[in-house]
Amino acid sequence: MINKRLLIKNLLAHNDENSFYDKKRKVDISYKEGKAKFLKHICALSNSNPKNNSYIVIGVDDEDNKITGVDFFDDSKIQNLINAYLTNPPIVQYENIPFPHLPDDKVVGLVTIRPNEEITALRKNIWKYYGGSVFFRDGSMSMPKVFDIKIKDVNSKIVSAIENHAQSNIQLTLDGVFDFLNKRQDFDPKYKVFKEYFVLCWSGQKKNVKDEVFYSRVDIELINEQVRLFYSALDEVAIFYNDDSFRIIEYVRLGLQQSYRYYKLEEKIISFDNNASYSIHVDLIFEPPQFDKKVLHHIYNTNNAILEKLEKGITLANREIKDLESLAASYLICYLNGFEEALPKLEYSKLYIKKYNSELYKSYKETMRILRKVKYN
């Protein structure tokens, strides 16, 4: 089993960007340009490495390899994006890898690309790239190629050596458990061993509601691979486990006009097998809350007026400042209730919310995370 933190260190130490790995400070697939560039790199790395894995490391400075980190990205449906836009799509996995020196809400993103030994191409137009385009790696660049297309295997031995040097062992696992327990002392950390092999650690603030137990500020890590499976500073989470699996049900808090409820968003089940393997199954179980259309029209117009004031730099009244706190979430609710024009408004508000208040921007990112999950499903 590969220790992903050690793998990232080996990739960064081995070479600069090349034909089997790329590094990025950040990736944003919520916009067409970012999505298109991400797909281009996936396509190029898959074609350039037909016999071995290739990797993208996200959250690293290009110039000095400094690990700066990115936000936790828990989109389990990224394969849907790959399948929708690429012909002969590779298997793509996005994992969140914690590093000790990073803040709690930051990780390094690791994208693993497993090719299918066929030519991968864009299935349809996106941004400035045309459907049918084929990309290969040319050194550290992903470049289009329109003639003499041949798949060559030149990296298998190098990648195998890097992966072999990143194998997990008992010391790395024990160190990972102790690090987690020490770091999460304030949030009642626990660990469980599955199938005498896998060690899973989790922590969270416990809350009893009637006969149910919920957790907030939840952090869950698979220590063997040094992978963060779940992290949330805001949501409520229900946790269940037995000797074979660990199940998480994530709730999100949504509402209007100071009336809020928790809604089930997603269920994630990590199943452990006897053959030293595991699988993760994710289901979106979200049922959008429905509200009166007249109320939504009023809130939508209020949001638009606040956004217009922010654009023009006009000072907000106290009541409007209060409404601004829920602007992103209420735009999302409007969109989920059939207000299609609320979606571009929500995306457009990002710049002004980010400028206005950093804590408010955290709430905006949480709203976009919910939207991303709903859209991909």
PyMOL commands that set and color helices and strands:
alter all, ss='L'
color gray80, all
select helices_A, chain A and resi 4-14+32-48+78-85+156-164+170-183+185-187+293-312+318-324+327-336+342-348+350-356+358-376
alter helices_A, ss='H'
color red, helices_A
select strands_A, chain A and resi 21-24+54-58+70-71+86-87+91-97+106-114+121-122+135-138+141-144+190-194+198-209+212-222+227-232+236-241+245-256+259-272+278-284
alter strands_A, ss='S'
color yellow, strands_A
deselect
rebuild
show_as cartoon
